[in-house]
Every structure is written in structure tokens, then in C-alpha cells.
Amino acid sequence: MNQSPAELASFVADLHIHSPYAFACSKALTLDNLATWARRKGIDLLATGDFTHPTWAVELRANLVSGQDGLYQYGGVRFVPGTEISCVYRQGGRVRRIHMLTLMPTLDAAEYLTRRLSQYGNLSTDGRPTVSLSARDLLALALDCHPEAIVMPAHAWTPWYGVYGSKSGFDSLEECFGDLSHLITAVETGLSSDPAMNRAVPELENRSIVSFSDAHSLGRLGRELTAFSGELSWDGLAAGLRDAGVAFTVEFYPEEGKYHYSGHRNCGVVYGPAEEAANGTDCPVCGRALTLGVLHRVSRLAQRPLDDDWQPDSYGLIDSGDGHPPFARLIPLQEVIAAIRNVGVNTRKVMREYDTVIDHVGSELAALLYASESALLPVAGETLTEAIMRARTGEVSVEPGYDGVYGTVKPTTGESSAGQLSLL
């Protein structure tokens, strides 16, 4: 690969976020704060999140300014009307709970969809509404409201709410969406999987694989991102999602996601592939079935072995060499600082150092992926710079997440590093 990540990206987007009106989300997720943190994170385009909530919809109407590019603007950041919708329904003799991301080209179209959705659920109780509508019928309804609507499965592998989830999902997009499955042109990976894992599933081979943060608080914004190669406009975004216009994605190390391995949180049981092969998928403590993790589900649906030995290039990008967009596995900057200083992620000490680095290099994405070692050293110092570079090149130790418990990923030290990801 001859181009750096900064050269590949025309714009960077986070299209799965929430507002102060979504359950278990920070009240600080205001438009002012979202715009400020988007700039700090290096994000050019945000989804509004939660446009079906009546109070948030009024705020969006009052503050967002439409532009000639088909997007909206606020505080120096572009916005697109977007929301996550929870579809709960019965299909195939089972209750299905599928979360879907929906993007609409205008606030008028978003308002029209909201009115149509109101007959299927109470939209005022949660910014992420639950509707008694199948995922297939939500797709049809959105397209009926506006033919340019974009609908995709959110965090596709999450056990409880993913389209492929082990608890209430499906084994294929065709099983879920039926005659409209060809209209699903993009799938969001979720924190516990990455593009390499998704590409092992045949029906995802020619669909766009995208990653976003699902931020419930400001600090989580941009923890996963998608960079696009087209113009920053509604048309550019739509083409990028429909016609393979993804330049690269920024990923969690999937082991850090809270559903990567199988297990039982209450019983303290964690099973990776080796333990599952040796012991099965029932809990040895309580005897009930384990919550089957994302790695288990991907392995079951994959048609080729999962290759976990991808190594980043000198820019930090992982290129499979098969023509698909590359991706980067990164550790959020606050976590890197906290790990090397041996303090909590949200402490003042971490935030002071975070602010110093961001103010110097321009954004968190620049610090983690774009900035050279020589550019980081004067402001970050040797220890932090080394940790950032190790995280960028895959020299990390991991303890995989399971059953709702986040995993931990830390840059290795100079003494312990062997240039490879290692399990704790």
C-alpha cells in the first residue's frame, strides 16, 4: 500500500451514536458537545442519533443548518439524520430482537418515517425505540418514506441484538430480510468483530463492512470509525455505503469487545475456541448454556478458516491483499495513557495528557494513526509515543471480553514485546 491513511480518507464518519434521550446514555450528548468532541476525535461526519425521539427531533430542527452538499452542519461538523431502531418480533418460531441503523437524507424524511413508525411503538420513551416491526419490514418502510434511505444491521454479531446474534439472530441476511436482502449493502461490525472476521462469511464478501462507535457517552465517540474515499456529501456517503467506497475502517481490537468470547459473567466462566472444543458450550458451574460469543458465531457461519495473523503495515493498516478496504486496530488514546501511567481512564491526569497531545497533533485519530513517531515525541514523550506506536503495529496483550464484560487490551512493554498480539 503506497498511501498513508490520511491520504486515503476523504472524510471520516461515525454513524452510530446516541442522544441524551436514549436509555443508559449520558446527558452530556448535546449538539454542542458532540460537535466539540467530533473535532477532537477527528470526525468529519456524525449521524444525529435518535431522530425518532420527539424532544431530540425538535432540537435537531432548531439547530442544524442544511447545506448544498445534502448534509447538515453544526459547530463545524457535518450531520446526517440517523437513528438506531430495535425491531422485536416473531419469525421462524422464535422471538427476534434486531437492532438496525437507519439513515435518512433529510430531516423531513426522518420526520415522515417517525410518524409512520409511531404506530408500531412508543417513540417517546427511548431515543433507541423498540418497534413491533420485522427488520425486513423496517427496511421496506424506510424506503417507502424515501427511496434513498439507507438501512443496515447494527453491531451485526452481538448475541442479544445482532442480525447474526446467537440469542435471537439469523444464520443469513436472506433468512432475515427475504426478498429485500439484496438491498442490504452494508453491515456494521460491532466492537467484538472486525472486517477480517466478517469477510469469512460468504454473503458479506461483496457488501460494505463498516464500523462505528455506538457511543453512549462523549468519550466513546469515534472508538470505531469508517473513512470514505468519496466526496463529503449525502451522495458521497450513499455511494460509499452502496458501491464499496470505504477507504478503511478503524476498529477496536475485537478481543476488547464485550462479547468476543463465550462465557457466563455471573459464574466467572470464559471460553475461547480451545475451551469450547474441549468442554462444549454448557457452563460447568450452573449447567446452563453459555452466552455464545461473536468469535463462536463467526466461526460457525464462516466458509473459510479465520485468519488472526494479519499484521499491520508501516502505517498501521491491515491489508488482506484481496482488494477489500484495509482496516486499523487501535486502542483509544485515553486507555493507552491510563495503561502506561497505571491510573484510571477517566482521571484528571489522563485527561490533561490527552488534551495536551490532541491540541498538538489536531485530533485523537491523528495521534493514534496519522502522526509519525517524530511528530509525537516532542509532545507525548518517549513512553507514550512508544505505547501508541506499539498499539498501532499490533504489539499488545489482550484479555478477551465475554458475556457483557469488556476485554482489556494494552500495549506491550519493550521487555515483553515480541511484535505480536498475545493472550493474557
N, C-alpha and C positions, 0 to 999 in steps of 0.2 A: 504494500500500500504506500503510495507516494505522497498522499496528502495528510496533513495533520487533522485532528478532529475539528479544530477551529475553522479550517479551510473547507471541510466537508459540509458544515452546518450553515444553512441559510437562516434558519430560525429554530429555536428550542421551545418545546411546548410541554406543559403539564395540564392534561385534560381530564384529570380525575381528582377533584378537590371537593371540599365541603364548606358550608357557611356556618355562622353562629347558630343556625336554626336546625341543624342536624343533630340527632341523638349522639351523645358522648363526644361532641366536638367543642373546641374552645370558643368562648365568646369573643376572643380577640381576632377571629377570622373576618374582620371588616374589610371593606374595599380599600380603605387607606392602608391598612396593614398588609393586605395581600399584595398590593402594588409595590409597597416598600420592600417586602421580603422577596418578591419575584425578581426585582432588580438585584438584590443582594445575592440571590441564588443563581442568577444568570439566565433567567427565563424570559422569553420574549412574548409568549402567548399563554394565557391561562383560560381554562374553562371557568365560567361563573360559579359552577356548582349549584345544585339545589334550586333551579329556577322554578320548580313547581310549588315552592313554599310561598304563600301569599305575601308575607311581610318582606321576605328577601326579594321577591319579584318587584315590589314597589320600590325598594332601594335601588335595584338594578335600573329600572326605568328612569328614576330621578337622577342618576349619576353617570351612567355610561353614555358616551358620545359616539355615534355611528360615524364610520369613516368610509372613504371611497373604496377602500380595499375589501369591503364587505365584513369587516370586523368592527369591534367596539374598542374604545380607548378610555383609560382612566389612569391617572398618575404615571404616565409614560409607559404603560404596559397595554398590550392588546388583550381583549377578552372575546370569547365566543360563548354563546348560550349553551350550557351543558349541565347535565344532571345525571345522577345515578338513581336507578329505579329498581326496587325489589319486586320481582314477579313471584307470587306464591299461588300455586295451582296444582291440580292433579293431572298427571299424564302417565300412561303406561302402568296404572295401578299403584302409583306412588305419589306422595306429595313432593313437589319440586319447589325449590327456593333458588331462584336465579337472579343475580344482580346484573343489570345492563347499563352501559353508558349510552347516553343519547345526546347528540349534538344537533342543534337547530341553527339554520343560517341567520335568523333574525329573532329579535325579541317578540315580534308579532307572531311568528310561527311557534315560538316557545309558549306564548300565552294561549294560542289556539290548542296546542297539544295538551296544555294543562287543563283547559276546560273539558276536553274530551276525556282525559284521564280521571277527572273528578267523579265520574260515575262508577269507577272501579275501586275507589279507596278514599280515605280521609287524607287529603294532601296537606292539611294544616298542622298535623301532629308531629311531623318529622320532615326535615329537609330531604332525607332519603326516603321517599314514600314507599309504602307497601301497597301493591295493587293486585286485585284478583284477576290477573290477565296473564296469559301464557307469554313466554318470551317471543314466540313466533307472532302472536297477535299484537304485542307491543311494537315489534318491527313494522308490521303492516299498518298499524295505526299511525305511527310516526311518519311513514312515507305517504300516507293518505293526507296528513296535515301539511306536509311539504315534500315534494319529490326529491329534494336534495338533503333530507335528513340523513344523519349518519348514526347507525346503531351498532354497537359491538358488545360482546360479553366482557364484563368487568372481572378482574382477577380470576381468570378462567379456571384455575385449578384449586381454588380454596375449597376445602372439604364441605363446608356448610352452604356456601352461596355461589360457587363457581359452576359454569356450564359443564365442566368435566369433573366436578367435585365428587368425592367418594360418598358423601352423605345423601345428596339429593340431586346430583347432576346426571348427565347423559354420557354415553360412550362415543357419541359423534355429534357434530353440528347438524347433520342431516336428521338424526333422531330428534333433536331439539326443535329445529326450525322447519323441517319438512320441505315443502315446495319453495320456501323462500331462503333456503340455506345458501344459495349462490349469492345472495345479497349481503351476506356477512363477509366483508372483505378484510376485516381487521379483528384481531383478538388481543386483549391486554393480558400480559403475562402474569401479573401479580408478583409480590415480593419473593415468593418461595420457588419461582422458576425463572429461567432466563431463555433467550432465543434458541440457544443450542438444544436445550431440552425440548422446547416446543417443536422445533423443526424435525424431530424424530418421529412426529405424528404425521402420517402422510397427508391428511386433509389440511394441514397447516403449512404445507410446503410452499404453496403459492399464494398465501394470504399474508398481509402485513402483520408483523409481530411488533406490538408497541408496548411501552411501559410508562406508567405514570405513578404519582405518589400516593393517591388515596389519602391525602393529608387531612388529619383531624385537628392539627394544630399548626402554627406558623413554622415552627422548627422542622416539621416533617415535609414541608413543601419542597418539591424538587428532589426528594430522595431517590425517585426514579423518574427518568425523563426520556423524551423522544426528540431527536434532532431531525429536521426535514431539509430536503435539498431544493425545494421549490420556493416560490415567492411567498412572502408573509401576507397572506390574504385568505379569504374564505375559499376561493377557488384553488389556491395553492395547497391549503390544508386538505380539502376534499380530494384533490388529485393525489396528494401524498398518501392518504389512507386507502384510496381505492386502487391506485396504479403504481404501487411499490415505490413511492417517493420518500421512503425513510432513509436518512443518511446514516444514522447509527442510533442506538439506544444506550442509556445509562442505567445500569442495573445495581440493585443490591447484590452482594454475594448471596445466591439463593439459600445457602445454609443459614443466613441470618433471619430469613422469613420465619414466621411463627407456625408454619405448617409444613416445613420441608420434610422432616422425618415423621414416622408414625409413632404413636405413643399414647400414654394416659398421664395427663398432668397431675391429677389427684393421687395417682399411685406412684408417681416418680419413675415411670417406665418409658424408656426411649429406645425405639428400634430403628436401625438403619437396614439396608438391604441384607447384610450378613446375618443380623439377628432375626429378621423375618424369615430368611431361608432356613435357619436352624430351629426356630421356635414357633413359627406360624404367626398369626395376627390376632390371637386372643391374649388378653392381659394375664400375666402369670400371678398377679396379685388379686384381682377381683373376678377374673374369669370372663369378663365381658369383652366384646370386640374392641380392639384399639381404634382410635381415630386415625384412619389411614392417611398418610401424608402425601404431599404433592409428588415427591420422588416415586412413591409406590404407584400412584395413578399414572404418571407419565410412562413409567416402565411397563405398565400393563397395556397401554394404548399404543406405545411406540412400535414401529415396524423395523427398527434397527437398533443396535446397541447404543446406549447413551455414552457419549464420549465426554468425560470430565477432565480431560488432559489438555484442554485448549490453553495456549499460552499467549499473553498479550504481546503486541509488537512494541517497538520503542516508544510509540505514542500512547500506549496503554489500551489499544483497541484489539479485540479478539476477532480475527477474520477466519471463517471456516473454509474459505477458498472455493465455495460453491456458488458464488455470485450473490449470496444474500448479504444484507447490510451487516456490518460489524457491530460489536457492542463492547461496552466497557463495564467491568465490575469494580465498583468503588465503595469506600466506606465514608459515610458522612463526616465532614470535617470536625464537627463537634465531638464525634466519637473518637476520631483519631487523636485529637488533643487530649481528651479525657483519659484515653488509654496510656499515653506516654507520660502524663502528669499524675496518673493514679488518683484522679478525683472524679466526682460525678459529672455527668454530661451537661447538666443544666446549672452548674455552679458559675458564680461570677468570674472566677479565674478563667474558666474555659471560654466564657463569652467575651471577656476582654481580649484574649488572644485571638479568638475567632474574628472579632471586629478589626483588630489590627491587620491581620492577614488579608481579609476581604477588602478593606479600604485601600490596601496597597496594590493588589492584583486585579481588583474590579468585581469579582464575584466568586462564590464558592465553586462553581463549575470551573472557572479559570484556575483556581488553586488546585483542585483535585485532578484536572485532566489537561488543561491547556498550557499552564505556565511551566517553563523549563526549570530544571533544578537551580540553575544560576539565577533565575528571576526570583525564586522563592527564598534562597539562602539569606539575602540581606534583611528580610523582614521576618521570616519564620524561624531562622536559626537552624543549626545543623541537625538537631534531634528531630524537630518537627518536619523539616524538609525530607529527611531520610525516611521518616514514617509515611509521609504522603507518597513518596516515590515507591516504597515497598508495597503499599496498598494498591497503587496504580499498576504495578507489574505482577501482582498475584502472590507476593511473599507475605502470606498471612496465616494465622492459626484460627481455626473455627471450632465452635461447639454448636452443632445444628439445632435449630428450633423445632418444636413439636407441639401439637395439641394446644395451640394458643400461646405458647411460650416463645418469645423471640430468642433466636440464637445469638451468639456473640462471635464477632469477627474482629481480630486485632492484627495490626501489622506485626510481623516478627521482629525480634531484635537482631542486631548484627551477629550476635553469637549463635542464635538459634536458627537463623535463616538458612535454608538450603535452596532458595529460589522457587519453592513450590508451596502450594496450599497444603496445610496439614491439619488433620483432625485432632482435637484435644482428647 
